[in-house]
Amino acid sequence: MTFATDRLVITPDAIDPTRSPLRDLDAETYVLGAFNPGLTRLPNGNLLLMVRIAEALREPVKDGHARAIRWEAGHYVLDHWPLDAVEMDDPRTFRVKDAGGWDVMALTSLSWLLPVELSPDGLEVIAFDYDRAIAPQHAVQCYGIEDARISHIDDRWWMTTCSVSPERQSTTLYSSTNARDWRFEGVVLDHQNKDMLLFEGRIDGQYWAQTRPLGASFFAYPPGSDWRAGPSINLATSPDALHWKPHLEPGIRPHAATLATARIGGGAPPILTERGWLTLWHGVEPNDSVGTYRTYWSLLDARDPSRTIATDHAPLIEANPTLTARIDHQMYLRDIVFTTGIVDAGDHFIVASGEADLACRITHIPKARFGL
């Protein structure tokens, strides 16, 4: 589906690498992508994007070794892996051989978060706030911080992020009273979970969240089931947004009838409407690459978010080659849109997405599209 207002607002060339947290690394880097932004409205009425900056090595292979960036005790260092010890079909990543039967990988880039202030409609960049960049500070983040999602609940902003280390791919949480100064709250989910989203509001005093735990195997639904086995969007509740208990009932599950949503995960934090909680989520259709990512939507019951009251099997947002035509020379993935934020703008929603793991996309979607 196409929308009248749909454009890229930030591309890799807009980022100043001389102001990067990695600028003291003893190797040349470049901005591989500026994408998957968290989104919220600031107290002054402008919008905030918390942009994931993937900073990559210009020479991922040097002197017969694959190289990875890692944070360690306040500094960024390079690890060197002999090429005969790794598999490296893709220069952005490599897999370690003889890893004891596990799938062990490393990245030739490291991600950090850059706050960017936008105009109230999200279409004009006001300022890049490099002084407030969020970069690794703890061992749990030694391979980077990815994919912020921001929720404004009562008088506080909460931001979930995925922190990557050899021990875990965990969900880490930040909080703020002004959406500018963020305090690290620690690890809140200690298992591999890249899509934790806090509902923008409480139900009976409880915080709610969507989660998406991953694993190496899944149990089958019975033959003829409406559902497909695999990762699903689960639910959790908390009295304080810090300590989370998985909800007993399932959330959104992959439908057996469509391969386009064979793998799913949360997108934008659920936002409350007169019909219930509007949630935008991603579905992934297998292809020869990482898959085709599209954005879908569902409405969840206002009192019981485990109940889906409306949804649509047709995608809401798809990758748009016309938007990326001017940066086609930088493209390394296609067929990917990854929605990560939403704010209310009166008769429409402003939606933020990552396009092609490369750039930030803003889309204005009329509320009538959801029957609102």
BAGUBA-888165 format. One record per residue: x, y, z of N, C-alpha, C in turn. Coordinates in pm, whole numbers. Layout:
BEGIN
(site (X; Y; Z); (X; Y; Z); (X; Y; Z));
...
***
This chain:
BEGIN
(site (84; -119; 0); (0; 0; 0); (88; 125; 0));
(site (47; 228; -73); (124; 352; -79); (53; 461; 1));
(site (134; 556; 52); (81; 666; 131); (136; 797; 76));
(site (57; 904; 88); (96; 1032; 29); (225; 1085; 90));
(site (242; 1065; 220); (364; 1111; 287); (444; 990; 328));
(site (555; 968; 259); (636; 848; 280); (775; 879; 224));
(site (873; 899; 313); (1004; 940; 264); (1116; 896; 357));
(site (1238; 896; 304); (1356; 875; 386); (1397; 1009; 446));
(site (1425; 1010; 577); (1464; 1135; 643); (1610; 1133; 688));
(site (1668; 1015; 703); (1808; 1003; 742); (1871; 888; 664));
(site (1985; 913; 604); (2063; 812; 532); (2204; 808; 591));
(site (2283; 708; 557); (2418; 699; 614); (2504; 823; 592));
(site (2488; 889; 477); (2571; 1005; 447); (2543; 1124; 539));
(site (2430; 1121; 610); (2396; 1231; 701); (2473; 1222; 833));
(site (2537; 1110; 861); (2604; 1087; 988); (2749; 1131; 979));
(site (2795; 1202; 1082); (2932; 1252; 1088); (3018; 1151; 1164));
(site (3101; 1071; 1095); (3179; 969; 1164); (3285; 1026; 1257));
(site (3323; 1153; 1240); (3423; 1212; 1329); (3367; 1236; 1469));
(site (3235; 1225; 1486); (3173; 1244; 1616); (3121; 1112; 1675));
(site (3166; 1003; 1616); (3125; 870; 1659); (3193; 833; 1791));
(site (3127; 753; 1876); (3194; 699; 1995); (3313; 611; 1961));
(site (3321; 561; 1835); (3429; 472; 1794); (3546; 547; 1730));
(site (3546; 678; 1739); (3644; 754; 1662); (3789; 726; 1705));
(site (3810; 673; 1826); (3946; 643; 1870); (3989; 500; 1836));
(site (3903; 424; 1770); (3940; 289; 1729); (4057; 294; 1631));
(site (4150; 202; 1646); (4268; 200; 1559); (4238; 127; 1428));
(site (4142; 177; 1355); (4105; 121; 1225); (4005; 216; 1160));
(site (4005; 218; 1027); (3911; 304; 955); (3773; 239; 952));
(site (3671; 319; 980); (3533; 271; 978); (3448; 360; 887));
(site (3328; 313; 859); (3230; 393; 784); (3091; 357; 835));
(site (2992; 441; 804); (2855; 417; 847); (2788; 322; 749));
(site (2769; 199; 793); (2704; 97; 710); (2555; 123; 701));
(site (2495; 169; 811); (2352; 196; 811); (2314; 290; 924));
(site (2208; 370; 901); (2146; 455; 1002); (1997; 423; 997));
(site (1949; 337; 1084); (1821; 271; 1059); (1753; 226; 1189));
(site (1638; 161; 1177); (1559; 104; 1287); (1546; 199; 1406));
(site (1487; 318; 1385); (1486; 419; 1490); (1369; 404; 1588));
(site (1398; 417; 1717); (1291; 440; 1813); (1232; 578; 1788));
(site (1105; 597; 1825); (1035; 723; 1796); (949; 762; 1915));
(site (952; 893; 1948); (861; 947; 2048); (847; 1097; 2025));
(site (748; 1156; 2094); (732; 1302; 2087); (797; 1365; 2210));
(site (877; 1467; 2187); (945; 1538; 2293); (850; 1636; 2363));
(site (884; 1679; 2484); (798; 1777; 2552); (777; 1906; 2474));
(site (873; 1944; 2386); (858; 2068; 2308); (772; 2051; 2183));
(site (718; 1930; 2160); (634; 1905; 2044); (706; 1847; 1926));
(site (837; 1859; 1921); (915; 1796; 1815); (921; 1645; 1838));
(site (972; 1574; 1739); (986; 1429; 1751); (1131; 1393; 1776));
(site (1151; 1280; 1840); (1284; 1225; 1863); (1295; 1091; 1793));
(site (1399; 1076; 1711); (1438; 945; 1660); (1562; 901; 1736));
(site (1563; 777; 1785); (1683; 718; 1842); (1734; 619; 1739));
(site (1831; 663; 1659); (1872; 592; 1538); (1983; 493; 1568));
(site (1968; 373; 1518); (2076; 274; 1527); (2181; 305; 1420));
(site (2302; 332; 1464); (2413; 356; 1372); (2501; 231; 1371));
(site (2504; 163; 1258); (2592; 47; 1241); (2721; 96; 1178));
(site (2828; 94; 1257); (2957; 143; 1212); (3047; 24; 1181));
(site (3092; 15; 1057); (3161; -104; 1008); (3307; -76; 975));
(site (3386; -182; 980); (3526; -172; 942); (3538; -157; 791));
(site (3621; -63; 750); (3646; -46; 607); (3718; -168; 549));
(site (3804; -231; 632); (3873; -352; 592); (3838; -464; 692));
(site (3728; -535; 668); (3691; -643; 761); (3789; -759; 760));
(site (3865; -772; 650); (3970; -875; 641); (4103; -805; 615));
(site (4202; -838; 698); (4334; -777; 682); (4441; -873; 732));
(site (4547; -884; 654); (4661; -968; 691); (4618; -1111; 724));
(site (4526; -1164; 643); (4485; -1303; 660); (4394; -1329; 778));
(site (4333; -1224; 833); (4246; -1239; 949); (4113; -1164; 927));
(site (4005; -1224; 975); (3878; -1153; 987); (3882; -1072; 1116));
(site (3824; -951; 1113); (3834; -864; 1228); (3695; -826; 1280));
(site (3684; -819; 1411); (3559; -780; 1476); (3587; -667; 1574));
(site (3489; -575; 1590); (3500; -465; 1686); (3434; -508; 1817));
(site (3497; -474; 1929); (3441; -509; 2060); (3475; -399; 2161));
(site (3377; -368; 2248); (3400; -274; 2357); (3457; -350; 2476));
(site (3556; -293; 2541); (3617; -359; 2658); (3670; -253; 2753));
(site (3609; -248; 2872); (3657; -161; 2980); (3678; -17; 2936));
(site (3581; 37; 2864); (3587; 177; 2825); (3657; 207; 2695));
(site (3703; 104; 2625); (3774; 124; 2499); (3718; 29; 2393));
(site (3745; 62; 2265); (3706; -24; 2155); (3831; -93; 2102));
(site (3822; -224; 2086); (3937; -304; 2045); (3900; -387; 1923));
(site (4001; -440; 1856); (3982; -528; 1742); (4022; -670; 1780));
(site (3936; -765; 1748); (3971; -907; 1761); (4007; -961; 1623));
(site (4106; -1047; 1617); (4157; -1101; 1491); (4137; -1252; 1488));
(site (4067; -1300; 1386); (4038; -1442; 1370); (4105; -1494; 1243));
(site (4189; -1597; 1251); (4246; -1653; 1128); (4136; -1693; 1030));
(site (4155; -1662; 902); (4051; -1690; 803); (4015; -1838; 794));
(site (4110; -1927; 820); (4079; -2069; 813); (3998; -2118; 934));
(site (3974; -2028; 1033); (3895; -2064; 1151); (3752; -2013; 1142));
(site (3720; -1945; 1031); (3587; -1886; 1019); (3529; -1912; 881));
(site (3398; -1893; 870); (3328; -1895; 742); (3279; -1753; 717));
(site (3315; -1697; 603); (3288; -1556; 578); (3236; -1535; 437));
(site (3114; -1577; 411); (3051; -1554; 282); (3005; -1410; 267));
(site (2979; -1344; 381); (2927; -1208; 385); (3028; -1123; 462));
(site (3081; -1016; 404); (3183; -937; 474); (3131; -865; 598));
(site (2998; -863; 620); (2942; -797; 738); (2946; -886; 862));
(site (2967; -1015; 842); (2962; -1108; 954); (3045; -1231; 921));
(site (3078; -1309; 1021); (3142; -1438; 996); (3104; -1535; 1107));
(site (3112; -1664; 1073); (3080; -1769; 1168); (3206; -1844; 1207));
(site (3213; -1879; 1334); (3331; -1947; 1386); (3315; -2097; 1364));
(site (3415; -2160; 1303); (3412; -2304; 1283); (3444; -2376; 1415));
(site (3407; -2504; 1419); (3440; -2588; 1535); (3399; -2521; 1665));
(site (3271; -2477; 1669); (3219; -2406; 1787); (3139; -2499; 1877));
(site (3171; -2626; 1876); (3105; -2719; 1966); (2961; -2749; 1931));
(site (2926; -2733; 1803); (2789; -2763; 1762); (2695; -2644; 1768));
(site (2743; -2531; 1820); (2660; -2412; 1828); (2685; -2321; 1708));
(site (2586; -2237; 1677); (2600; -2137; 1572); (2661; -2012; 1635));
(site (2792; -1994; 1621); (2864; -1884; 1685); (2911; -1788; 1577));
(site (2877; -1660; 1592); (2907; -1562; 1490); (2972; -1439; 1552));
(site (3028; -1356; 1466); (3082; -1227; 1506); (3051; -1126; 1396));
(site (3050; -999; 1433); (3017; -892; 1339); (3141; -809; 1309));
(site (3147; -759; 1188); (3255; -666; 1151); (3209; -521; 1165));
(site (3098; -502; 1236); (3049; -368; 1268); (3003; -366; 1414));
(site (2980; -247; 1466); (2926; -232; 1601); (2822; -122; 1597));
(site (2708; -143; 1665); (2598; -46; 1661); (2590; 35; 1790));
(site (2558; 163; 1773); (2531; 254; 1885); (2410; 339; 1847));
(site (2358; 417; 1941); (2232; 488; 1920); (2255; 639; 1919));
(site (2199; 705; 1819); (2215; 849; 1801); (2078; 919; 1811));
(site (2060; 1009; 1908); (1935; 1087; 1913); (1932; 1192; 1802));
(site (1820; 1197; 1731); (1802; 1296; 1624); (1667; 1362; 1646));
(site (1665; 1495; 1656); (1541; 1570; 1674); (1483; 1607; 1539));
(site (1353; 1580; 1522); (1282; 1610; 1399); (1173; 1713; 1425));
(site (1125; 1774; 1318); (1009; 1864; 1326); (886; 1786; 1371));
(site (780; 1856; 1415); (662; 1785; 1466); (599; 1685; 1369));
(site (615; 1708; 1238); (559; 1614; 1141); (658; 1503; 1105));
(site (780; 1511; 1158); (879; 1407; 1135); (951; 1415; 1003));
(site (932; 1522; 927); (984; 1528; 790); (1110; 1613; 775));
(site (1148; 1686; 881); (1265; 1773; 873); (1356; 1745; 992));
(site (1485; 1731; 967); (1582; 1712; 1074); (1615; 1846; 1138));
(site (1601; 1854; 1270); (1633; 1975; 1345); (1776; 1969; 1396));
(site (1815; 1854; 1454); (1950; 1846; 1513); (1989; 1701; 1535));
(site (2118; 1674; 1516); (2180; 1547; 1555); (2249; 1571; 1690));
(site (2213; 1494; 1790); (2263; 1516; 1925); (2373; 1415; 1959));
(site (2491; 1436; 1900); (2602; 1342; 1921); (2646; 1338; 2067));
(site (2629; 1448; 2139); (2673; 1453; 2278); (2590; 1362; 2368));
(site (2473; 1320; 2321); (2388; 1231; 2400); (2379; 1090; 2337));
(site (2474; 1057; 2252); (2475; 923; 2192); (2482; 817; 2301));
(site (2417; 705; 2277); (2417; 593; 2371); (2502; 482; 2312));
(site (2612; 453; 2379); (2710; 355; 2332); (2733; 252; 2443));
(site (2801; 143; 2412); (2827; 41; 2514); (2894; 98; 2639));
(site (2845; 53; 2755); (2901; 92; 2884); (2927; -28; 2974));
(site (2876; -143; 2936); (2884; -262; 3020); (2919; -382; 2933));
(site (2974; -486; 2996); (3017; -604; 2922); (2903; -668; 2844));
(site (2780; -655; 2894); (2665; -715; 2826); (2640; -649; 2691));
(site (2702; -532; 2668); (2685; -457; 2543); (2811; -456; 2458));
(site (2902; -548; 2482); (3035; -536; 2422); (3035; -547; 2270));
(site (2933; -607; 2211); (2923; -613; 2065); (2819; -516; 2010));
(site (2769; -426; 2095); (2684; -320; 2044); (2545; -316; 2105));
(site (2474; -206; 2070); (2338; -179; 2116); (2251; -158; 1993));
(site (2139; -227; 1986); (2060; -228; 1863); (1914; -195; 1889));
(site (1848; -136; 1788); (1703; -134; 1770); (1625; -85; 1891));
(site (1638; 46; 1920); (1563; 108; 2030); (1414; 112; 1998));
(site (1333; 91; 2102); (1189; 117; 2097); (1153; 202; 2218));
(site (1079; 311; 2197); (1051; 408; 2303); (901; 413; 2330));
(site (865; 409; 2459); (726; 419; 2501); (714; 529; 2606));
(site (614; 616; 2591); (587; 721; 2688); (469; 676; 2773));
(site (496; 653; 2901); (394; 601; 2993); (387; 692; 3114));
(site (270; 752; 3138); (252; 848; 3246); (352; 963; 3226));
(site (441; 986; 3321); (534; 1099; 3312); (676; 1054; 3283));
(site (693; 934; 3227); (828; 881; 3205); (836; 814; 3068));
(site (955; 823; 3009); (983; 753; 2885); (1067; 629; 2917));
(site (1034; 518; 2849); (1107; 392; 2865); (1160; 350; 2728));
(site (1284; 307; 2722); (1343; 266; 2595); (1407; 128; 2611));
(site (1355; 32; 2534); (1416; -100; 2531); (1517; -105; 2418));
(site (1624; -179; 2440); (1727; -199; 2339); (1774; -343; 2344));
(site (1832; -390; 2237); (1895; -522; 2235); (2045; -501; 2254));
(site (2100; -563; 2358); (2243; -555; 2385); (2306; -690; 2355));
(site (2422; -686; 2287); (2480; -808; 2233); (2616; -835; 2298));
(site (2636; -958; 2342); (2763; -1001; 2400); (2776; -1151; 2379));
(site (2893; -1210; 2404); (2907; -1355; 2388); (2815; -1435; 2480));
(site (2780; -1379; 2596); (2697; -1454; 2690); (2549; -1454; 2654));
(site (2502; -1347; 2590); (2357; -1337; 2568); (2325; -1224; 2471));
(site (2209; -1237; 2408); (2148; -1127; 2335); (2029; -1084; 2420));
(site (2051; -992; 2510); (1952; -959; 2612); (1880; -829; 2580));
(site (1767; -806; 2650); (1696; -680; 2641); (1741; -592; 2757));
(site (1792; -475; 2725); (1833; -377; 2826); (1738; -258; 2820));
(site (1723; -192; 2934); (1621; -88; 2949); (1685; 43; 2993));
(site (1636; 153; 2935); (1673; 287; 2976); (1545; 363; 3013));
(site (1558; 463; 3101); (1443; 546; 3135); (1483; 692; 3133));
(site (1383; 780; 3120); (1409; 924; 3112); (1285; 1000; 3158));
(site (1308; 1118; 3216); (1197; 1206; 3251); (1174; 1314; 3146));
(site (1262; 1320; 3044); (1248; 1424; 2942); (1276; 1375; 2800));
(site (1305; 1246; 2784); (1337; 1183; 2655); (1467; 1234; 2595));
(site (1548; 1302; 2676); (1678; 1349; 2630); (1792; 1290; 2713));
(site (1772; 1285; 2843); (1874; 1232; 2935); (1829; 1094; 2981));
(site (1904; 991; 2940); (1862; 854; 2962); (1947; 787; 3068));
(site (1879; 712; 3158); (1945; 637; 3263); (1938; 488; 3233));
(site (2052; 420; 3241); (2057; 276; 3217); (1997; 202; 3336));
(site (1895; 119; 3310); (1826; 47; 3417); (1870; -98; 3428));
(site (1949; -147; 3330); (2001; -282; 3338); (1931; -379; 3244));
(site (1960; -507; 3263); (1901; -615; 3184); (1763; -647; 3241));
(site (1662; -654; 3153); (1527; -690; 3198); (1481; -824; 3141));
(site (1536; -867; 3029); (1511; -1001; 2978); (1647; -1065; 2952));
(site (1670; -1180; 3012); (1803; -1240; 3011); (1816; -1350; 2908));
(site (1727; -1355; 2809); (1737; -1455; 2705); (1734; -1386; 2569));
(site (1756; -1462; 2466); (1763; -1404; 2331); (1628; -1349; 2290));
(site (1617; -1218; 2292); (1489; -1153; 2266); (1518; -1015; 2208));
(site (1488; -995; 2080); (1525; -871; 2013); (1408; -775; 1993));
(site (1291; -810; 2041); (1173; -729; 2011); (1084; -714; 2134));
(site (1134; -649; 2239); (1052; -618; 2355); (999; -476; 2341));
(site (866; -461; 2348); (800; -333; 2329); (704; -309; 2445));
(site (717; -196; 2513); (626; -163; 2621); (501; -93; 2565));
(site (382; -140; 2608); (258; -74; 2572); (261; 70; 2624));
(site (208; 163; 2544); (208; 304; 2586); (87; 333; 2676));
(site (92; 273; 2793); (-13; 289; 2892); (-23; 165; 2977));
(site (-86; 177; 3094); (-98; 64; 3185); (-241; 11; 3184));
(site (-253; -114; 3225); (-383; -179; 3238); (-395; -224; 3383));
(site (-495; -168; 3454); (-514; -198; 3596); (-384; -178; 3675));
(site (-310; -74; 3641); (-188; -41; 3713); (-66; -118; 3671));
(site (-81; -217; 3584); (31; -300; 3541); (89; -251; 3409));
(site (221; -257; 3399); (286; -238; 3270); (272; -368; 3189));
(site (253; -351; 3059); (247; -465; 2968); (355; -449; 2861));
(site (399; -563; 2809); (498; -560; 2702); (476; -676; 2607));
(site (513; -654; 2482); (527; -763; 2387); (671; -810; 2389));
(site (692; -940; 2381); (826; -997; 2376); (833; -1094; 2259));
(site (953; -1136; 2222); (967; -1231; 2113); (1091; -1319; 2139));
(site (1079; -1414; 2232); (1193; -1502; 2260); (1222; -1594; 2142));
(site (1350; -1624; 2124); (1393; -1713; 2017); (1450; -1842; 2076));
(site (1461; -1941; 1993); (1519; -2068; 2034); (1564; -2145; 1913));
(site (1627; -2260; 1939); (1678; -2342; 1829); (1574; -2440; 1777));
(site (1466; -2463; 1854); (1363; -2557; 1810); (1228; -2514; 1865));
(site (1121; -2559; 1798); (985; -2525; 1838); (898; -2650; 1827));
(site (794; -2659; 1910); (703; -2773; 1904); (589; -2745; 1808));
(site (545; -2850; 1740); (449; -2838; 1631); (307; -2815; 1684));
(site (230; -2734; 1609); (87; -2731; 1625); (30; -2857; 1559));
(site (-90; -2902; 1596); (-146; -3022; 1534); (-180; -3000; 1388));
(site (-185; -3106; 1308); (-223; -3093; 1167); (-357; -3019; 1152));
(site (-364; -2930; 1056); (-486; -2854; 1033); (-502; -2732; 1121));
(site (-404; -2701; 1205); (-413; -2585; 1293); (-409; -2455; 1212));
(site (-467; -2351; 1269); (-461; -2219; 1208); (-323; -2156; 1223));
(site (-238; -2216; 1307); (-112; -2152; 1344); (8; -2228; 1291));
(site (116; -2156; 1272); (242; -2212; 1224); (343; -2208; 1340));
(site (416; -2317; 1360); (516; -2320; 1466); (633; -2227; 1432));
(site (688; -2164; 1534); (800; -2072; 1516); (790; -1957; 1613));
(site (878; -1859; 1602); (875; -1744; 1693); (740; -1672; 1687));
(site (688; -1635; 1803); (563; -1561; 1811); (581; -1440; 1901));
(site (482; -1352; 1899); (486; -1231; 1982); (414; -1263; 2112));
(site (490; -1279; 2219); (434; -1312; 2349); (406; -1185; 2429));
(site (350; -1204; 2548); (315; -1093; 2636); (378; -1112; 2772));
(site (401; -1001; 2841); (452; -1005; 2977); (397; -885; 3053));
(site (391; -896; 3187); (342; -788; 3271); (445; -757; 3379));
(site (434; -635; 3435); (529; -591; 3536); (464; -487; 3626));
(site (498; -488; 3756); (447; -383; 3845); (526; -253; 3835));
(site (650; -259; 3780); (738; -142; 3784); (818; -118; 3656));
(site (793; -196; 3551); (864; -191; 3422); (1005; -247; 3431));
(site (1046; -295; 3546); (1179; -351; 3563); (1179; -502; 3578));
(site (1077; -557; 3643); (1069; -700; 3672); (948; -758; 3599));
(site (974; -850; 3506); (871; -894; 3412); (834; -1040; 3432));
(site (702; -1066; 3422); (650; -1202; 3431); (579; -1236; 3301));
(site (617; -1346; 3234); (546; -1384; 3110); (397; -1408; 3136));
(site (316; -1359; 3044); (171; -1377; 3052); (135; -1518; 3009));
(site (34; -1575; 3072); (-1; -1715; 3047); (-57; -1737; 2908));
(site (-138; -1644; 2859); (-202; -1661; 2729); (-108; -1613; 2617));
(site (-111; -1678; 2500); (-26; -1635; 2388); (-71; -1501; 2333));
(site (19; -1436; 2260); (-14; -1309; 2196); (-44; -1332; 2048));
(site (37; -1275; 1961); (16; -1287; 1816); (104; -1401; 1764));
(site (41; -1494; 1690); (113; -1612; 1640); (113; -1613; 1487));
(site (214; -1678; 1426); (217; -1687; 1280); (100; -1768; 1228));
(site (35; -1718; 1125); (-77; -1790; 1062); (-25; -1895; 965));
(site (-82; -2014; 972); (-40; -2122; 882); (-74; -2091; 737));
(site (-173; -2006; 714); (-225; -1984; 579); (-136; -1894; 494));
(site (-40; -1824; 555); (40; -1732; 476); (189; -1747; 507));
(site (267; -1771; 404); (412; -1781; 420); (475; -1645; 444));
(site (403; -1538; 411); (456; -1402; 426); (482; -1368; 571));
(site (415; -1436; 663); (438; -1413; 805); (487; -1541; 872));
(site (574; -1614; 801); (627; -1738; 857); (708; -1711; 984));
(site (771; -1596; 991); (841; -1553; 1113); (793; -1413; 1146));
(site (759; -1388; 1272); (705; -1259; 1309); (778; -1203; 1430));
(site (759; -1074; 1453); (817; -1008; 1570); (757; -870; 1587));
(site (772; -814; 1706); (714; -684; 1735); (778; -574; 1653));
(site (702; -467; 1630); (751; -353; 1555); (747; -226; 1638));
(site (636; -154; 1632); (619; -31; 1709); (549; -63; 1841));
(site (583; 9; 1950); (513; -13; 2077); (362; 6; 2060));
(site (281; -84; 2115); (135; -70; 2102); (85; 62; 2159));
(site (-6; 126; 2085); (-61; 256; 2122); (-212; 241; 2137));
(site (-271; 304; 2239); (-413; 285; 2270); (-499; 375; 2182));
(site (-602; 315; 2121); (-702; 387; 2041); (-840; 358; 2098));
(site (-942; 420; 2039); (-1079; 396; 2089); (-1125; 253; 2062));
(site (-1057; 182; 1973); (-1095; 44; 1943); (-1007; -59; 2015));
(site (-902; -14; 2079); (-811; -106; 2145); (-667; -68; 2116));
(site (-576; -159; 2149); (-433; -133; 2129); (-395; -161; 1983));
(site (-345; -57; 1915); (-296; -75; 1779); (-150; -118; 1786));
(site (-119; -232; 1727); (18; -281; 1725); (62; -305; 1581));
(site (177; -249; 1546); (239; -273; 1416); (352; -372; 1437));
(site (356; -478; 1356); (454; -585; 1375); (508; -628; 1240));
(site (619; -701; 1241); (678; -742; 1114); (656; -891; 1089));
(site (637; -922; 963); (632; -1059; 916); (743; -1081; 816));
(site (804; -1198; 820); (919; -1226; 734); (887; -1347; 646));
(site (894; -1325; 516); (876; -1432; 418); (1013; -1483; 375));
(site (1039; -1613; 383); (1171; -1665; 344); (1203; -1634; 198));
(site (1331; -1600; 173); (1382; -1586; 37); (1529; -1628; 38));
(site (1601; -1598; -69); (1740; -1641; -79); (1835; -1561; 10));
(site (1786; -1450; 64); (1868; -1365; 149); (1820; -1380; 294));
(site (1805; -1268; 365); (1762; -1273; 505); (1611; -1282; 518));
(site (1540; -1271; 406); (1395; -1276; 407); (1336; -1143; 363));
(site (1208; -1146; 323); (1136; -1024; 288); (1059; -977; 410));
(site (1094; -860; 460); (1031; -802; 580); (922; -704; 538));
(site (803; -723; 595); (692; -631; 572); (627; -596; 707));
(site (553; -485; 710); (484; -443; 832); (336; -476; 821));
(site (282; -535; 929); (140; -570; 940); (83; -503; 1065));
(site (-50; -510; 1081); (-110; -447; 1198); (-218; -536; 1257));
(site (-240; -516; 1387); (-350; -582; 1459); (-403; -485; 1564));
(site (-529; -502; 1598); (-589; -433; 1711); (-614; -534; 1822));
(site (-567; -501; 1942); (-580; -590; 2057); (-681; -532; 2157));
(site (-751; -619; 2226); (-851; -576; 2323); (-788; -485; 2428));
(site (-856; -376; 2461); (-801; -276; 2553); (-779; -331; 2693));
(site (-860; -428; 2736); (-847; -484; 2870); (-769; -614; 2872));
(site (-767; -685; 2759); (-701; -815; 2751); (-623; -823; 2620));
(site (-498; -777; 2618); (-422; -772; 2492); (-391; -908; 2430));
(site (-423; -1016; 2498); (-405; -1147; 2435); (-517; -1174; 2334));
(site (-622; -1093; 2332); (-733; -1107; 2238); (-712; -1013; 2119));
(site (-700; -1069; 1999); (-692; -989; 1877); (-834; -965; 1827));
(site (-872; -838; 1810); (-1009; -807; 1768); (-1016; -766; 1621));
(site (-902; -734; 1561); (-899; -702; 1418); (-755; -716; 1370));
(site (-739; -759; 1244); (-606; -767; 1184); (-623; -770; 1034));
(site (-513; -773; 961); (-518; -772; 816); (-402; -855; 764));
(site (-431; -953; 678); (-324; -1036; 621); (-247; -963; 512));
(site (-304; -853; 460); (-232; -774; 359); (-132; -684; 430));
(site (-11; -666; 376); (88; -582; 442); (45; -436; 445));
(site (80; -368; 554); (55; -225; 568); (165; -144; 500));
(site (291; -183; 521); (406; -114; 464); (500; -218; 405));
(site (549; -192; 285); (647; -279; 221); (769; -196; 182));
(site (879; -264; 156); (998; -195; 107); (964; -118; -21));
(site (1022; 1; -33); (986; 89; -145); (1113; 128; -222));
(site (1140; 62; -334); (1263; 90; -410); (1272; 234; -460));
(site (1160; 302; -480); (1167; 440; -526); (1228; 532; -420));
(site (1209; 496; -293); (1265; 578; -186); (1417; 564; -179));
(site (1467; 445; -209); (1610; 419; -196); (1686; 433; -327));
(site (1620; 477; -433); (1687; 486; -564); (1811; 574; -559));
(site (1805; 684; -483); (1919; 776; -479); (2037; 723; -398));
(site (2013; 620; -318); (2124; 560; -241); (2142; 414; -279));
(site (2100; 381; -400); (2107; 241; -443); (2251; 187; -440));
(site (2349; 273; -461); (2488; 229; -460); (2534; 184; -322));
(site (2458; 220; -217); (2493; 179; -80); (2415; 56; -34));
(site (2325; 8; -115); (2236; -101; -74); (2314; -233; -65));
(site (2293; -305; 42); (2349; -439; 56); (2241; -542; 88));
(site (2120; -495; 122); (2003; -580; 141); (1884; -512; 75));
(site (1788; -593; 32); (1666; -539; -29); (1545; -608; 33));
(site (1428; -556; -3); (1302; -618; 41); (1287; -617; 193));
(site (1335; -511; 258); (1326; -504; 404); (1269; -368; 446));
(site (1159; -370; 520); (1115; -255; 597); (1088; -307; 738));
(site (1139; -236; 838); (1134; -283; 976); (1082; -167; 1062));
(site (952; -169; 1093); (888; -59; 1164); (921; -65; 1313));
(site (955; 52; 1369); (1005; 56; 1506); (944; 167; 1592));
(site (853; 248; 1538); (796; 354; 1620); (669; 412; 1563));
(site (586; 469; 1653); (459; 530; 1612); (422; 639; 1711));
(site (369; 753; 1660); (313; 858; 1745); (182; 904; 1684));
(site (94; 954; 1770); (-36; 1005; 1729); (-18; 1147; 1677));
(site (-79; 1177; 1561); (-69; 1311; 1502); (-206; 1362; 1459));
(site (-309; 1335; 1539); (-442; 1385; 1507); (-520; 1290; 1421));
(site (-533; 1322; 1291); (-609; 1235; 1202); (-524; 1125; 1138));
(site (-396; 1120; 1177); (-308; 1018; 1122); (-202; 979; 1226));
(site (-133; 871; 1199); (-19; 830; 1279); (109; 858; 1201));
(site (213; 898; 1272); (346; 908; 1214); (421; 782; 1252));
(site (469; 710; 1152); (532; 580; 1173); (677; 586; 1127));
(site (767; 537; 1211); (910; 533; 1178); (951; 390; 1151));
(site (1034; 373; 1048); (1081; 240; 1009); (1227; 248; 966));
(site (1293; 133; 970); (1421; 118; 905); (1400; 63; 765));
(site (1463; 123; 666); (1448; 78; 527); (1577; 13; 481));
(site (1570; -115; 447); (1682; -190; 390); (1803; -197; 483));
(site (1780; -191; 615); (1891; -188; 711); (1989; -78; 677));
(site (1936; 32; 622); (2024; 137; 568); (1983; 276; 612));
(site (1853; 306; 614); (1807; 443; 631); (1680; 447; 718));
(site (1643; 569; 760); (1523; 590; 840); (1411; 643; 751));
(site (1296; 582; 763); (1180; 614; 680); (1067; 663; 769));
(site (1000; 771; 729); (883; 823; 797); (763; 810; 704));
(site (655; 755; 758); (532; 735; 683); (415; 790; 762));
(site (329; 870; 698); (205; 917; 760); (91; 826; 716));
(site (26; 764; 813); (-81; 668; 782); (-213; 719; 838));
(site (-314; 743; 754); (-443; 791; 804); (-504; 691; 902));
(site (-567; 744; 1008); (-630; 656; 1106); (-743; 576; 1044));
(site (-801; 628; 937); (-909; 555; 869); (-861; 421; 816));
(site (-731; 408; 791); (-677; 279; 742); (-703; 167; 842));
(site (-718; 203; 971); (-742; 104; 1075); (-886; 107; 1125));
(site (-972; 179; 1054); (-1112; 191; 1096); (-1129; 280; 1216));
(site (-1038; 377; 1234); (-1045; 466; 1349); (-1099; 603; 1310));
***
